Amino acid sequence: MRFAALSTTLLALAVNALPVDTDDTSALDITLSRVSDTRIKAVVKNSGNEDVTFVHLNFFRDSAPVKKVNVFKNDAEVAFEGIKRRFVLKGLTEESLTSLAAGETFEDEFDIAATTDLSSGGPLTLQSTGLVPLVTDGAVTGYLPYRSNDLKIEVDGAKASRVLKAIKPLDRRALQTCSDSSKKSALSTALKNTVKLASAAATAASSGSASKFQEYFKTTSTATRQVVANRLKAVAAEAGSVSATKYYCSDTLGYCEPNVLAYTLPSQNVIANCDLYYTDLPALASRCHAQDQATTTLHEFTHAPGVYSPGTDDLGYGYDAATGLSSADAVMNADSYALYANG
């Protein structure tokens, strides 16, 4: 932050319980259906009265192994084994955008066994809910809520185990983290700045302005403030040591498409920066809530469970979406921490 425990039980409930139904009317309606075995089809419909353009990264139509649905078994979420990508908020190009006229739909098919371990089989419930960034003239200007039906399926574990995984385990010892001296220097500076930002934000979460904390996390609960402070302390510690994660200064897995700044593979505690991280972002932003290298690194660290468990999700991207979340969702939202740290 530019400064001039939910209890363990409650946090577990916030993370693992099936989402509670609300009366919100979604602007994007998602209909999930089963194609075969663990292959799923999503039909995305613009149910509003106006044409919309939105970012489809980390959403349906993204070709990367991103989280498109939450998979629950016995009311507990099954661990996701794909990637989470952070993208630019302005200067977005058409490769990452989808436009839908009012009433228009598109379809996306994907196999949930490619990004989750379903070898034990059994009954599952699939659901997709969240916020997708709205775009005007190449810049994020708001967000659209979306929500799906609950799709219940019975999975054959043997068949699911034969589905090819989207990402194979990495030999972390064989890969060089950074061979480019310029990128290595920039990342080193970003890590040092992340230590400072996360440490200051942790102190603020513990004992700073209650109204400022309320702005980002929608509560002034002492327990919640401690959870946020503890995660930020863990981020500061990791930025100072890079011991729990493997942080690559370039695209080691091949998911740096246009508009992507960086990504995390939480299941393996791997983080990778994209070229845009270096060419489009300053080391530190000069204004609140602007993207920079340090808060992007902070954002990615919060995704990694090796830094602080459970790792965060991307539930609301950008200030408007992040500050529109409930307290339980904000605590689990990566951008809430990045925004709070430079708010």
Secondary structure, DSSP 8 states (H G I E B T S, - for coil): -------HHHHHHHHHS---------SEEEEEEEEETTEEEEEEEE-SSS-EEEE-TTSTT--SSB--SEEEETTEE--B-SBEEEE-SSS--GGGEEEE-TT-EEEEEEEGGGTB--TT-EEEEEE-EEEEEEEETTEEEEEEEEEE--EEEEE-HHHHHTS--SS----TTTS-S---HHHHHHHHHHHHHHHHHHHHHHHHHHHS-HHHHHHHHS---HHHHHHHHHHHHHHHHHHHH--SSEEESS-SSS---TTEEEEEEGGGTEEEE-HHHHHT--SS-SSTT---HHHHHHHHHHH-TTTSSS--B-SS-SHHHHTTS-HHHHHTBHHHHHHHHT-
